[in-house]
Amino acid sequence: MQVRIRADGFDGVMRMVARGAGLAIVPLAAVERGSGGLSFKSLALQEPWGQRKLLLCARDFAALPGYAKALLHALTLP
């Protein structure tokens, strides 16, 4: 049996899980932000495939406006 369900964002997914509709993989930030009042347990994934690599993307980093360059600088500090 292969069942797929669409939900309206991570909040919807977590509400479905809290109501017993199975399990889901969601970002840690979504659980920390939106689990208030919902009854479910969460476990951090320890497998290599569960670790996310995040990338910043832009058409041309040199052509970014000042506010975007400031954000880029803040996010790429060592």
N, CA, C and O atoms as a Maestro MAE file, in Angstrom:
{
 s_m_m2io_version
 :::
 2.0.0
}

f_m_ct {
 s_m_title
 :::
 protein
 m_atom[312] {
  # First column is atom index #
  i_m_mmod_type
  r_m_x_coord
  r_m_y_coord
  r_m_z_coord
  i_m_residue_number
  s_m_chain_name
  s_m_pdb_residue_name
  s_m_pdb_atom_name
  i_m_atomic_number
  :::
  1 25 0.843 -1.167 0.000 1 A "MET " " N  " 7
  2 3 0.000 0.000 0.000 1 A "MET " " CA " 6
  3 2 0.895 1.239 0.000 1 A "MET " " C  " 6
  4 15 1.744 1.392 0.878 1 A "MET " " O  " 8
  5 25 0.712 2.094 -0.952 2 A "GLN " " N  " 7
  6 3 1.473 3.330 -1.036 2 A "GLN " " CA " 6
  7 2 0.488 4.489 -1.014 2 A "GLN " " C  " 6
  8 15 -0.264 4.702 -1.965 2 A "GLN " " O  " 8
  9 25 0.505 5.235 0.088 3 A "VAL " " N  " 7
  10 3 -0.419 6.331 0.264 3 A "VAL " " CA " 6
  11 2 0.372 7.630 0.367 3 A "VAL " " C  " 6
  12 15 1.366 7.699 1.089 3 A "VAL " " O  " 8
  13 25 -0.063 8.646 -0.347 4 A "ARG " " N  " 7
  14 3 0.541 9.971 -0.245 4 A "ARG " " CA " 6
  15 2 -0.550 10.964 0.095 4 A "ARG " " C  " 6
  16 15 -1.649 10.927 -0.456 4 A "ARG " " O  " 8
  17 25 -0.223 11.840 1.003 5 A "ILE " " N  " 7
  18 3 -1.181 12.858 1.425 5 A "ILE " " CA " 6
  19 2 -0.499 14.210 1.325 5 A "ILE " " C  " 6
  20 15 0.662 14.353 1.709 5 A "ILE " " O  " 8
  21 25 -1.204 15.187 0.817 6 A "ARG " " N  " 7
  22 3 -0.681 16.554 0.768 6 A "ARG " " CA " 6
  23 2 -1.253 17.343 1.927 6 A "ARG " " C  " 6
  24 15 -2.423 17.204 2.283 6 A "ARG " " O  " 8
  25 25 -0.410 18.166 2.501 7 A "ALA " " N  " 7
  26 3 -0.854 19.019 3.603 7 A "ALA " " CA " 6
  27 2 -0.414 20.446 3.311 7 A "ALA " " C  " 6
  28 15 0.497 20.681 2.518 7 A "ALA " " O  " 8
  29 25 -1.064 21.375 3.952 8 A "ASP " " N  " 7
  30 3 -0.771 22.785 3.761 8 A "ASP " " CA " 6
  31 2 0.414 23.180 4.639 8 A "ASP " " C  " 6
  32 15 0.225 23.744 5.717 8 A "ASP " " O  " 8
  33 25 1.617 22.891 4.192 9 A "GLY " " N  " 7
  34 3 2.830 23.251 4.920 9 A "GLY " " CA " 6
  35 2 3.130 22.308 6.064 9 A "GLY " " C  " 6
  36 15 2.409 21.341 6.309 9 A "GLY " " O  " 8
  37 25 4.224 22.616 6.764 10 A "PHE " " N  " 7
  38 3 4.660 21.763 7.867 10 A "PHE " " CA " 6
  39 2 3.678 21.785 9.029 10 A "PHE " " C  " 6
  40 15 3.524 20.781 9.724 10 A "PHE " " O  " 8
  41 25 3.014 22.912 9.251 11 A "ASP " " N  " 7
  42 3 2.031 22.982 10.334 11 A "ASP " " CA " 6
  43 2 0.907 21.980 10.101 11 A "ASP " " C  " 6
  44 15 0.470 21.298 11.027 11 A "ASP " " O  " 8
  45 25 0.447 21.897 8.863 12 A "GLY " " N  " 7
  46 3 -0.599 20.930 8.528 12 A "GLY " " CA " 6
  47 2 -0.127 19.496 8.702 12 A "GLY " " C  " 6
  48 15 -0.875 18.643 9.178 12 A "GLY " " O  " 8
  49 25 1.109 19.234 8.317 13 A "VAL " " N  " 7
  50 3 1.673 17.886 8.469 13 A "VAL " " CA " 6
  51 2 1.724 17.507 9.942 13 A "VAL " " C  " 6
  52 15 1.349 16.395 10.316 13 A "VAL " " O  " 8
  53 25 2.186 18.426 10.772 14 A "MET " " N  " 7
  54 3 2.298 18.120 12.202 14 A "MET " " CA " 6
  55 2 0.928 17.943 12.852 14 A "MET " " C  " 6
  56 15 0.780 17.130 13.764 14 A "MET " " O  " 8
  57 25 -0.073 18.692 12.396 15 A "ARG " " N  " 7
  58 3 -1.437 18.490 12.919 15 A "ARG " " CA " 6
  59 2 -1.946 17.100 12.548 15 A "ARG " " C  " 6
  60 15 -2.595 16.437 13.357 15 A "ARG " " O  " 8
  61 25 -1.651 16.658 11.319 16 A "MET " " N  " 7
  62 3 -2.085 15.325 10.896 16 A "MET " " CA " 6
  63 2 -1.408 14.243 11.734 16 A "MET " " C  " 6
  64 15 -2.054 13.283 12.154 16 A "MET " " O  " 8
  65 25 -0.109 14.399 11.977 17 A "VAL " " N  " 7
  66 3 0.617 13.430 12.802 17 A "VAL " " CA " 6
  67 2 0.040 13.416 14.215 17 A "VAL " " C  " 6
  68 15 -0.159 12.346 14.790 17 A "VAL " " O  " 8
  69 25 -0.228 14.586 14.777 18 A "ALA " " N  " 7
  70 3 -0.777 14.664 16.130 18 A "ALA " " CA " 6
  71 2 -2.140 13.978 16.236 18 A "ALA " " C  " 6
  72 15 -2.535 13.528 17.312 18 A "ALA " " O  " 8
  73 25 -2.850 13.903 15.117 19 A "ARG " " N  " 7
  74 3 -4.167 13.250 15.109 19 A "ARG " " CA " 6
  75 2 -4.090 11.783 14.700 19 A "ARG " " C  " 6
  76 15 -5.119 11.134 14.510 19 A "ARG " " O  " 8
  77 25 -2.852 11.253 14.563 20 A "GLY " " N  " 7
  78 3 -2.686 9.827 14.324 20 A "GLY " " CA " 6
  79 2 -2.607 9.408 12.878 20 A "GLY " " C  " 6
  80 15 -2.809 8.232 12.575 20 A "GLY " " O  " 8
  81 25 -2.318 10.329 11.967 21 A "ALA " " N  " 7
  82 3 -2.295 10.000 10.542 21 A "ALA " " CA " 6
  83 2 -0.953 9.446 10.082 21 A "ALA " " C  " 6
  84 15 -0.675 9.453 8.883 21 A "ALA " " O  " 8
  85 25 -0.122 8.971 10.985 22 A "GLY " " N  " 7
  86 3 1.148 8.380 10.593 22 A "GLY " " CA " 6
  87 2 2.325 9.171 11.104 22 A "GLY " " C  " 6
  88 15 2.295 9.721 12.205 22 A "GLY " " O  " 8
  89 25 3.371 9.224 10.286 23 A "LEU " " N  " 7
  90 3 4.564 9.953 10.674 23 A "LEU " " CA " 6
  91 2 5.018 10.846 9.536 23 A "LEU " " C  " 6
  92 15 4.550 10.720 8.404 23 A "LEU " " O  " 8
  93 25 5.935 11.749 9.848 24 A "ALA " " N  " 7
  94 3 6.395 12.701 8.838 24 A "ALA " " CA " 6
  95 2 7.830 13.104 9.135 24 A "ALA " " C  " 6
  96 15 8.292 13.015 10.273 24 A "ALA " " O  " 8
  97 25 8.517 13.543 8.113 25 A "ILE " " N  " 7
  98 3 9.849 14.122 8.261 25 A "ILE " " CA " 6
  99 2 9.699 15.618 8.013 25 A "ILE " " C  " 6
  100 15 9.299 16.045 6.930 25 A "ILE " " O  " 8
  101 25 10.026 16.408 9.035 26 A "VAL " " N  " 7
  102 3 9.916 17.859 8.942 26 A "VAL " " CA " 6
  103 2 11.189 18.486 9.508 26 A "VAL " " C  " 6
  104 15 11.891 17.844 10.289 26 A "VAL " " O  " 8
  105 25 11.497 19.717 9.133 27 A "PRO " " N  " 7
  106 3 12.673 20.387 9.686 27 A "PRO " " CA " 6
  107 2 12.528 20.639 11.191 27 A "PRO " " C  " 6
  108 15 11.426 20.865 11.690 27 A "PRO " " O  " 8
  109 25 13.646 20.596 11.896 28 A "LEU " " N  " 7
  110 3 13.648 20.861 13.327 28 A "LEU " " CA " 6
  111 2 13.030 22.220 13.639 28 A "LEU " " C  " 6
  112 15 12.294 22.360 14.616 28 A "LEU " " O  " 8
  113 25 13.323 23.206 12.821 29 A "ALA " " N  " 7
  114 3 12.782 24.548 13.049 29 A "ALA " " CA " 6
  115 2 11.253 24.539 13.034 29 A "ALA " " C  " 6
  116 15 10.628 25.269 13.803 29 A "ALA " " O  " 8
  117 25 10.649 23.732 12.178 30 A "ALA " " N  " 7
  118 3 9.187 23.662 12.116 30 A "ALA " " CA " 6
  119 2 8.619 23.062 13.396 30 A "ALA " " C  " 6
  120 15 7.591 23.518 13.896 30 A "ALA " " O  " 8
  121 25 9.284 22.045 13.923 31 A "VAL " " N  " 7
  122 3 8.820 21.423 15.169 31 A "VAL " " CA " 6
  123 2 8.964 22.408 16.323 31 A "VAL " " C  " 6
  124 15 8.053 22.545 17.140 31 A "VAL " " O  " 8
  125 25 10.100 23.092 16.395 32 A "GLU " " N  " 7
  126 3 10.323 24.047 17.486 32 A "GLU " " CA " 6
  127 2 9.350 25.215 17.405 32 A "GLU " " C  " 6
  128 15 8.903 25.722 18.434 32 A "GLU " " O  " 8
  129 25 9.022 25.639 16.209 33 A "ARG " " N  " 7
  130 3 8.144 26.796 16.020 33 A "ARG " " CA " 6
  131 2 6.672 26.440 16.198 33 A "ARG " " C  " 6
  132 15 5.921 27.213 16.794 33 A "ARG " " O  " 8
  133 25 6.248 25.285 15.692 34 A "GLY " " N  " 7
  134 3 4.821 25.045 15.591 34 A "GLY " " CA " 6
  135 2 4.241 23.881 16.349 34 A "GLY " " C  " 6
  136 15 3.126 23.462 16.040 34 A "GLY " " O  " 8
  137 25 4.941 23.332 17.331 35 A "SER " " N  " 7
  138 3 4.390 22.154 17.998 35 A "SER " " CA " 6
  139 2 3.603 22.497 19.253 35 A "SER " " C  " 6
  140 15 3.127 21.590 19.936 35 A "SER " " O  " 8
  141 25 3.453 23.760 19.575 36 A "GLY " " N  " 7
  142 3 2.723 24.154 20.778 36 A "GLY " " CA " 6
  143 2 1.297 23.627 20.781 36 A "GLY " " C  " 6
  144 15 0.519 23.902 19.868 36 A "GLY " " O  " 8
  145 25 0.971 22.879 21.803 37 A "GLY " " N  " 7
  146 3 -0.382 22.366 21.942 37 A "GLY " " CA " 6
  147 2 -0.655 21.075 21.191 37 A "GLY " " C  " 6
  148 15 -1.703 20.461 21.394 37 A "GLY " " O  " 8
  149 25 0.261 20.646 20.326 38 A "LEU " " N  " 7
  150 3 0.062 19.402 19.587 38 A "LEU " " CA " 6
  151 2 0.689 18.250 20.346 38 A "LEU " " C  " 6
  152 15 1.740 18.402 20.970 38 A "LEU " " O  " 8
  153 25 0.038 17.096 20.291 39 A "SER " " N  " 7
  154 3 0.506 15.930 21.030 39 A "SER " " CA " 6
  155 2 1.203 14.949 20.096 39 A "SER " " C  " 6
  156 15 0.560 14.099 19.480 39 A "SER " " O  " 8
  157 25 2.518 15.074 19.998 40 A "PHE " " N  " 7
  158 3 3.319 14.104 19.257 40 A "PHE " " CA " 6
  159 2 4.736 14.137 19.789 40 A "PHE " " C  " 6
  160 15 5.128 15.079 20.477 40 A "PHE " " O  " 8
  161 25 5.498 13.115 19.471 41 A "LYS " " N  " 7
  162 3 6.900 13.038 19.872 41 A "LYS " " CA " 6
  163 2 7.757 13.196 18.627 41 A "LYS " " C  " 6
  164 15 7.326 12.875 17.519 41 A "LYS " " O  " 8
  165 25 8.972 13.692 18.816 42 A "SER " " N  " 7
  166 3 9.879 13.845 17.678 42 A "SER " " CA " 6
  167 2 11.248 13.267 18.026 42 A "SER " " C  " 6
  168 15 11.676 13.281 19.180 42 A "SER " " O  " 8
  169 25 11.909 12.766 17.011 43 A "LEU " " N  " 7
  170 3 13.263 12.228 17.126 43 A "LEU " " CA " 6
  171 2 14.126 12.877 16.064 43 A "LEU " " C  " 6
  172 15 13.694 13.046 14.923 43 A "LEU " " O  " 8
  173 25 15.345 13.240 16.433 44 A "ALA " " N  " 7
  174 3 16.280 13.790 15.448 44 A "ALA " " CA " 6
  175 2 16.832 12.652 14.592 44 A "ALA " " C  " 6
  176 15 17.180 11.591 15.112 44 A "ALA " " O  " 8
  177 25 16.911 12.871 13.289 45 A "LEU " " N  " 7
  178 3 17.486 11.872 12.394 45 A "LEU " " CA " 6
  179 2 18.996 11.868 12.564 45 A "LEU " " C  " 6
  180 15 19.619 12.928 12.617 45 A "LEU " " O  " 8
  181 25 19.591 10.675 12.649 46 A "GLN " " N  " 7
  182 3 21.035 10.555 12.826 46 A "GLN " " CA " 6
  183 2 21.730 10.021 11.576 46 A "GLN " " C  " 6
  184 15 22.959 9.996 11.511 46 A "GLN " " O  " 8
  185 25 20.960 9.601 10.597 47 A "GLU " " N  " 7
  186 3 21.538 9.050 9.373 47 A "GLU " " CA " 6
  187 2 22.109 10.165 8.503 47 A "GLU " " C  " 6
  188 15 21.602 11.286 8.526 47 A "GLU " " O  " 8
  189 25 23.158 9.867 7.736 48 A "PRO " " N  " 7
  190 3 23.753 10.898 6.867 48 A "PRO " " CA " 6
  191 2 22.748 11.532 5.901 48 A "PRO " " C  " 6
  192 15 22.834 12.730 5.631 48 A "PRO " " O  " 8
  193 25 21.798 10.749 5.378 49 A "TRP " " N  " 7
  194 3 20.837 11.315 4.427 49 A "TRP " " CA " 6
  195 2 19.898 12.312 5.096 49 A "TRP " " C  " 6
  196 15 19.260 13.117 4.418 49 A "TRP " " O  " 8
  197 25 19.811 12.263 6.436 50 A "GLY " " N  " 7
  198 3 18.925 13.167 7.158 50 A "GLY " " CA " 6
  199 2 19.563 14.509 7.477 50 A "GLY " " C  " 6
  200 15 18.883 15.419 7.952 50 A "GLY " " O  " 8
  201 25 20.846 14.642 7.225 51 A "GLN " " N  " 7
  202 3 21.536 15.905 7.477 51 A "GLN " " CA " 6
  203 2 21.387 16.790 6.254 51 A "GLN " " C  " 6
  204 15 21.617 16.347 5.128 51 A "GLN " " O  " 8
  205 25 21.010 18.021 6.469 52 A "ARG " " N  " 7
  206 3 20.751 18.934 5.351 52 A "ARG " " CA " 6
  207 2 21.949 19.815 5.075 52 A "ARG " " C  " 6
  208 15 22.640 20.258 5.992 52 A "ARG " " O  " 8
  209 25 22.181 20.059 3.816 53 A "LYS " " N  " 7
  210 3 23.193 21.010 3.391 53 A "LYS " " CA " 6
  211 2 22.441 22.185 2.780 53 A "LYS " " C  " 6
  212 15 21.730 22.033 1.787 53 A "LYS " " O  " 8
  213 25 22.605 23.341 3.377 54 A "LEU " " N  " 7
  214 3 21.889 24.519 2.907 54 A "LEU " " CA " 6
  215 2 22.814 25.385 2.068 54 A "LEU " " C  " 6
  216 15 23.990 25.549 2.394 54 A "LEU " " O  " 8
  217 25 22.284 25.934 0.995 55 A "LEU " " N  " 7
  218 3 23.061 26.762 0.088 55 A "LEU " " CA " 6
  219 2 22.379 28.101 -0.124 55 A "LEU " " C  " 6
  220 15 21.151 28.182 -0.159 55 A "LEU " " O  " 8
  221 25 23.168 29.136 -0.262 56 A "LEU " " N  " 7
  222 3 22.647 30.448 -0.648 56 A "LEU " " CA " 6
  223 2 22.766 30.558 -2.152 56 A "LEU " " C  " 6
  224 15 23.804 30.220 -2.720 56 A "LEU " " O  " 8
  225 25 21.730 31.020 -2.796 57 A "CYS " " N  " 7
  226 3 21.732 31.114 -4.258 57 A "CYS " " CA " 6
  227 2 21.379 32.537 -4.679 57 A "CYS " " C  " 6
  228 15 20.516 33.179 -4.080 57 A "CYS " " O  " 8
  229 25 22.053 33.014 -5.708 58 A "ALA " " N  " 7
  230 3 21.756 34.315 -6.295 58 A "ALA " " CA " 6
  231 2 22.225 34.287 -7.735 58 A "ALA " " C  " 6
  232 15 23.161 33.566 -8.081 58 A "ALA " " O  " 8
  233 25 21.581 35.062 -8.558 59 A "ARG " " N  " 7
  234 3 21.998 35.154 -9.956 59 A "ARG " " CA " 6
  235 2 23.406 35.730 -10.041 59 A "ARG " " C  " 6
  236 15 24.245 35.231 -10.791 59 A "ARG " " O  " 8
  237 25 23.662 36.793 -9.262 60 A "ASP " " N  " 7
  238 3 24.970 37.446 -9.258 60 A "ASP " " CA " 6
  239 2 25.169 38.070 -7.877 60 A "ASP " " C  " 6
  240 15 24.568 39.098 -7.567 60 A "ASP " " O  " 8
  241 25 26.009 37.452 -7.053 61 A "PHE " " N  " 7
  242 3 26.213 37.944 -5.691 61 A "PHE " " CA " 6
  243 2 26.755 39.376 -5.684 61 A "PHE " " C  " 6
  244 15 26.428 40.154 -4.787 61 A "PHE " " O  " 8
  245 25 27.566 39.725 -6.659 62 A "ALA " " N  " 7
  246 3 28.143 41.065 -6.712 62 A "ALA " " CA " 6
  247 2 27.079 42.126 -7.008 62 A "ALA " " C  " 6
  248 15 27.264 43.292 -6.658 62 A "ALA " " O  " 8
  249 25 25.982 41.746 -7.639 63 A "ALA " " N  " 7
  250 3 24.944 42.706 -8.026 63 A "ALA " " CA " 6
  251 2 23.821 42.821 -6.990 63 A "ALA " " C  " 6
  252 15 22.834 43.513 -7.240 63 A "ALA " " O  " 8
  253 25 23.948 42.169 -5.850 64 A "LEU " " N  " 7
  254 3 22.901 42.232 -4.827 64 A "LEU " " CA " 6
  255 2 22.792 43.638 -4.246 64 A "LEU " " C  " 6
  256 15 23.796 44.342 -4.140 64 A "LEU " " O  " 8
  257 25 21.580 44.054 -3.866 65 A "PRO " " N  " 7
  258 3 21.429 45.347 -3.189 65 A "PRO " " CA " 6
  259 2 22.073 45.283 -1.797 65 A "PRO " " C  " 6
  260 15 22.339 44.198 -1.281 65 A "PRO " " O  " 8
  261 25 22.316 46.430 -1.207 66 A "GLY " " N  " 7
  262 3 23.020 46.511 0.072 66 A "GLY " " CA " 6
  263 2 22.440 45.640 1.171 66 A "GLY " " C  " 6
  264 15 23.191 44.965 1.876 66 A "GLY " " O  " 8
  265 25 21.112 45.636 1.337 67 A "TYR " " N  " 7
  266 3 20.500 44.833 2.402 67 A "TYR " " CA " 6
  267 2 20.733 43.343 2.183 67 A "TYR " " C  " 6
  268 15 20.934 42.598 3.142 67 A "TYR " " O  " 8
  269 25 20.707 42.900 0.913 68 A "ALA " " N  " 7
  270 3 20.940 41.485 0.617 68 A "ALA " " CA " 6
  271 2 22.412 41.124 0.828 68 A "ALA " " C  " 6
  272 15 22.721 40.025 1.288 68 A "ALA " " O  " 8
  273 25 23.317 42.045 0.493 69 A "LYS " " N  " 7
  274 3 24.743 41.802 0.751 69 A "LYS " " CA " 6
  275 2 25.007 41.702 2.246 69 A "LYS " " C  " 6
  276 15 25.825 40.889 2.678 69 A "LYS " " O  " 8
  277 25 24.318 42.525 3.044 70 A "ALA " " N  " 7
  278 3 24.478 42.462 4.499 70 A "ALA " " CA " 6
  279 2 23.994 41.109 5.044 70 A "ALA " " C  " 6
  280 15 24.629 40.521 5.920 70 A "ALA " " O  " 8
  281 25 22.882 40.635 4.524 71 A "LEU " " N  " 7
  282 3 22.378 39.317 4.934 71 A "LEU " " CA " 6
  283 2 23.354 38.229 4.509 71 A "LEU " " C  " 6
  284 15 23.675 37.342 5.301 71 A "LEU " " O  " 8
  285 25 23.829 38.286 3.272 72 A "LEU " " N  " 7
  286 3 24.809 37.317 2.773 72 A "LEU " " CA " 6
  287 2 26.028 37.293 3.688 72 A "LEU " " C  " 6
  288 15 26.497 36.220 4.067 72 A "LEU " " O  " 8
  289 25 26.539 38.458 4.044 73 A "HIS " " N  " 7
  290 3 27.714 38.541 4.906 73 A "HIS " " CA " 6
  291 2 27.422 37.921 6.277 73 A "HIS " " C  " 6
  292 15 28.240 37.168 6.803 73 A "HIS " " O  " 8
  293 25 26.268 38.234 6.850 74 A "ALA " " N  " 7
  294 3 25.916 37.718 8.174 74 A "ALA " " CA " 6
  295 2 25.770 36.199 8.162 74 A "ALA " " C  " 6
  296 15 26.136 35.531 9.129 74 A "ALA " " O  " 8
  297 25 25.238 35.656 7.078 75 A "LEU " " N  " 7
  298 3 25.011 34.208 7.010 75 A "LEU " " CA " 6
  299 2 26.257 33.422 6.657 75 A "LEU " " C  " 6
  300 15 26.287 32.207 6.850 75 A "LEU " " O  " 8
  301 25 27.288 34.082 6.142 76 A "THR " " N  " 7
  302 3 28.481 33.356 5.718 76 A "THR " " CA " 6
  303 2 29.693 33.638 6.606 76 A "THR " " C  " 6
  304 15 30.818 33.287 6.248 76 A "THR " " O  " 8
  305 25 29.472 34.269 7.760 77 A "LEU " " N  " 7
  306 3 30.573 34.483 8.688 77 A "LEU " " CA " 6
  307 2 31.053 33.140 9.208 77 A "LEU " " C  " 6
  308 15 30.246 32.234 9.420 77 A "LEU " " O  " 8
  309 25 32.356 32.999 9.415 78 A "PRO " " N  " 7
  310 3 32.879 31.716 9.942 78 A "PRO " " CA " 6
  311 2 32.441 31.442 11.358 78 A "PRO " " C  " 6
  312 15 32.801 30.411 11.927 78 A "PRO " " O  " 8
  :::
 }
 m_bond[311] {
  # First column is bond index #
  i_m_from
  i_m_to
  i_m_order
  :::
  1 1 2 1
  2 2 3 1
  3 3 4 2
  4 3 5 1
  5 5 6 1
  6 6 7 1
  7 7 8 2
  8 7 9 1
  9 9 10 1
  10 10 11 1
  11 11 12 2
  12 11 13 1
  13 13 14 1
  14 14 15 1
  15 15 16 2
  16 15 17 1
  17 17 18 1
  18 18 19 1
  19 19 20 2
  20 19 21 1
  21 21 22 1
  22 22 23 1
  23 23 24 2
  24 23 25 1
  25 25 26 1
  26 26 27 1
  27 27 28 2
  28 27 29 1
  29 29 30 1
  30 30 31 1
  31 31 32 2
  32 31 33 1
  33 33 34 1
  34 34 35 1
  35 35 36 2
  36 35 37 1
  37 37 38 1
  38 38 39 1
  39 39 40 2
  40 39 41 1
  41 41 42 1
  42 42 43 1
  43 43 44 2
  44 43 45 1
  45 45 46 1
  46 46 47 1
  47 47 48 2
  48 47 49 1
  49 49 50 1
  50 50 51 1
  51 51 52 2
  52 51 53 1
  53 53 54 1
  54 54 55 1
  55 55 56 2
  56 55 57 1
  57 57 58 1
  58 58 59 1
  59 59 60 2
  60 59 61 1
  61 61 62 1
  62 62 63 1
  63 63 64 2
  64 63 65 1
  65 65 66 1
  66 66 67 1
  67 67 68 2
  68 67 69 1
  69 69 70 1
  70 70 71 1
  71 71 72 2
  72 71 73 1
  73 73 74 1
  74 74 75 1
  75 75 76 2
  76 75 77 1
  77 77 78 1
  78 78 79 1
  79 79 80 2
  80 79 81 1
  81 81 82 1
  82 82 83 1
  83 83 84 2
  84 83 85 1
  85 85 86 1
  86 86 87 1
  87 87 88 2
  88 87 89 1
  89 89 90 1
  90 90 91 1
  91 91 92 2
  92 91 93 1
  93 93 94 1
  94 94 95 1
  95 95 96 2
  96 95 97 1
  97 97 98 1
  98 98 99 1
  99 99 100 2
  100 99 101 1
  101 101 102 1
  102 102 103 1
  103 103 104 2
  104 103 105 1
  105 105 106 1
  106 106 107 1
  107 107 108 2
  108 107 109 1
  109 109 110 1
  110 110 111 1
  111 111 112 2
  112 111 113 1
  113 113 114 1
  114 114 115 1
  115 115 116 2
  116 115 117 1
  117 117 118 1
  118 118 119 1
  119 119 120 2
  120 119 121 1
  121 121 122 1
  122 122 123 1
  123 123 124 2
  124 123 125 1
  125 125 126 1
  126 126 127 1
  127 127 128 2
  128 127 129 1
  129 129 130 1
  130 130 131 1
  131 131 132 2
  132 131 133 1
  133 133 134 1
  134 134 135 1
  135 135 136 2
  136 135 137 1
  137 137 138 1
  138 138 139 1
  139 139 140 2
  140 139 141 1
  141 141 142 1
  142 142 143 1
  143 143 144 2
  144 143 145 1
  145 145 146 1
  146 146 147 1
  147 147 148 2
  148 147 149 1
  149 149 150 1
  150 150 151 1
  151 151 152 2
  152 151 153 1
  153 153 154 1
  154 154 155 1
  155 155 156 2
  156 155 157 1
  157 157 158 1
  158 158 159 1
  159 159 160 2
  160 159 161 1
  161 161 162 1
  162 162 163 1
  163 163 164 2
  164 163 165 1
  165 165 166 1
  166 166 167 1
  167 167 168 2
  168 167 169 1
  169 169 170 1
  170 170 171 1
  171 171 172 2
  172 171 173 1
  173 173 174 1
  174 174 175 1
  175 175 176 2
  176 175 177 1
  177 177 178 1
  178 178 179 1
  179 179 180 2
  180 179 181 1
  181 181 182 1
  182 182 183 1
  183 183 184 2
  184 183 185 1
  185 185 186 1
  186 186 187 1
  187 187 188 2
  188 187 189 1
  189 189 190 1
  190 190 191 1
  191 191 192 2
  192 191 193 1
  193 193 194 1
  194 194 195 1
  195 195 196 2
  196 195 197 1
  197 197 198 1
  198 198 199 1
  199 199 200 2
  200 199 201 1
  201 201 202 1
  202 202 203 1
  203 203 204 2
  204 203 205 1
  205 205 206 1
  206 206 207 1
  207 207 208 2
  208 207 209 1
  209 209 210 1
  210 210 211 1
  211 211 212 2
  212 211 213 1
  213 213 214 1
  214 214 215 1
  215 215 216 2
  216 215 217 1
  217 217 218 1
  218 218 219 1
  219 219 220 2
  220 219 221 1
  221 221 222 1
  222 222 223 1
  223 223 224 2
  224 223 225 1
  225 225 226 1
  226 226 227 1
  227 227 228 2
  228 227 229 1
  229 229 230 1
  230 230 231 1
  231 231 232 2
  232 231 233 1
  233 233 234 1
  234 234 235 1
  235 235 236 2
  236 235 237 1
  237 237 238 1
  238 238 239 1
  239 239 240 2
  240 239 241 1
  241 241 242 1
  242 242 243 1
  243 243 244 2
  244 243 245 1
  245 245 246 1
  246 246 247 1
  247 247 248 2
  248 247 249 1
  249 249 250 1
  250 250 251 1
  251 251 252 2
  252 251 253 1
  253 253 254 1
  254 254 255 1
  255 255 256 2
  256 255 257 1
  257 257 258 1
  258 258 259 1
  259 259 260 2
  260 259 261 1
  261 261 262 1
  262 262 263 1
  263 263 264 2
  264 263 265 1
  265 265 266 1
  266 266 267 1
  267 267 268 2
  268 267 269 1
  269 269 270 1
  270 270 271 1
  271 271 272 2
  272 271 273 1
  273 273 274 1
  274 274 275 1
  275 275 276 2
  276 275 277 1
  277 277 278 1
  278 278 279 1
  279 279 280 2
  280 279 281 1
  281 281 282 1
  282 282 283 1
  283 283 284 2
  284 283 285 1
  285 285 286 1
  286 286 287 1
  287 287 288 2
  288 287 289 1
  289 289 290 1
  290 290 291 1
  291 291 292 2
  292 291 293 1
  293 293 294 1
  294 294 295 1
  295 295 296 2
  296 295 297 1
  297 297 298 1
  298 298 299 1
  299 299 300 2
  300 299 301 1
  301 301 302 1
  302 302 303 1
  303 303 304 2
  304 303 305 1
  305 305 306 1
  306 306 307 1
  307 307 308 2
  308 307 309 1
  309 309 310 1
  310 310 311 1
  311 311 312 2
  :::
 }
}
